Amino acid sequence: MSIEVANESGMDVDETILIDVAAYVMQRMDVHPAAELAITLVDLATIEQLHVQWLDLPGPTDVMSFPMDELTPGGRPDSIQPGPAMLGDIVICPQFAADQAKRAGHGSGHEMALLTVHGVLHLLGYDHATAAEEQEMFSLQNALLAEWYDQRDMGVRKV
């Protein structure tokens, strides 16, 4: 798996945590091992602009996901050789996440990990538009995050 993080937010973020939790979730969800994921960290103005542009909703948000149409490996359509599939892009606003974490009573690192899991699940087709979908997605999100923490605590995963 290839996971790239671009920090354009101006805030200090431990990118290794985001990469590790994303890789864990992708592996647990049986995403093809050659899949690619891009995570971009942006400021409040940028996430607000994206929120309005793509969802027609006012104000900033914490995380947005932009899935690719093709989830199977194949690379670029104009490429001679098949290559890894692009799962999609996750855009997270660390400043929004930090404020949200403070209100929830936990650390911003935990919030960033949670939002990364949330974003990956959206890329895999999960949603929370209905109560049933929300129950399914959030239960899975919480279970995956707890498993990831357990693995880290046992020293199985490196961060």
N, C-alpha and C positions, 0 to 999 in steps of 0.2 A: 504494500500500500504506500502511496505517496500522499503525504499531507503537508501542504505548504501554508504557512501563516505569514500574513503581511500586516504589520502593525502600523496603521496610519492614524491612530487615535491620539497620539501625543502622550499616552499614559504608559506607565511601566506595567507590563503584563508578563507573567511566567508562561511563555509560549509552549514550553515542554509539557506542561500539564494539559493544555488544550490538545496537543498532538497525541499525547498518551491516552487521554480519555476518548478521543475520537477514534483512534486505532482500536481500542478495546471494544467500543460499541460496534464498529464496522465488522470486526472479527466475530463477535458474538452474534451478530445479525446475518452472518454468512455472506457478507459482501465480497465480491470477487477480490482476491488478494492483489490484483494488479490495478484496482480502482484508484482514482485520484480524487482528492478533496482539497478545496481551497477555503481557508478561513481568513477573512479580512476583518480587522479591528478598526473601527471608525469613530469619529467624534459625534457629538449630538446633532450638529447641523447636517452632517452627511446622512445619518440614519433617519433623521426627520425627512430629508429630501427623498430618500428611497421609499420610505413609508408612504408618503403622499403619491409619489410617482407610480409605484407598483401595486399598492393596496387601496389607494385613494382614501387613506385615513390620516387625519391631522395629528401632528405632534410626533415626538420621537418614540422609539420602542426599544426593546432590549436585543432582540435577535430576529433576523430574517433569513430565510433559506430560499435558494434559487436552484431547484433540481434541473438536471439535464434530462432531455427527453429519452435518451437511451441509457439503460442501466447495464447493458451487457457489454463486455469488452469488445473493442473494435477500433478504438482510436478515432482519429479524424477521418471523415469520409473521403477526403482527397489524398489520404496517405496510401502509399503502396503496401507497406507492411501493417498488419493489424497491431494495435497497441492497446494500452490500458484505457478503460472507459473513464470518463469524467463523471463522478457521482454528482457533483454540483458545487455550489458556493454557499458558504454560511457567512453572514455579516453580523458581527456583534459590536455593540457599543459598550465599552468598559465603564464609561462614566455612568451611563444609565444603570448598568449592572451593579456598580458600587452603591449607588443610591438605593436600588432595590434590595440589595443584600443588607444594608443598614436597617431598612424598614422590616425585613424578615428576621433580623437578629442573628445573621451568620456572616461569615467572611466573604469578601469579594472573590477570593480564589474559588471557593465552593460555588458561588453564583456563576462564575465563568465556566466552570466544569459542567454545571447543570445546564446552562444555556447551550453549551457545545453538544451535549447529549440530545437536548431538545431539537437543535438544528439538524443533527444527523437523522433523527427519527422523521422529521419533516421531509428530508431528502429521500427517505425510503418510503414515503407515501402516507405516513401517519399524520392525522390531523385532530383537531379538537373543536370542530364546528358544532357538534352535537354533544349532549351529555354522555352518551355511550362512547363516542370517539374520545372524548376527554378522559373518561375513566380508563379506557384501554391505553391511551398514549401516556398519560401521567403515571399509571401503575408501572408500565414498562420502563419509562424514564427513571422512576425512583428505584426500581429493582436493578437496572443496569448501573446506575450511579453507586448504589450500595455495594454491588458486586465489585465494581472497580475499586472502591475504597478498601474493601476487604482484601482484594488481591495486593494492593499497595501496602497495606498494613502487614501482610504476611511476607512481604519482600519478593513476591512473585513477579510483579511488574516494576519496571524501573522508571522513576521520575526524579 
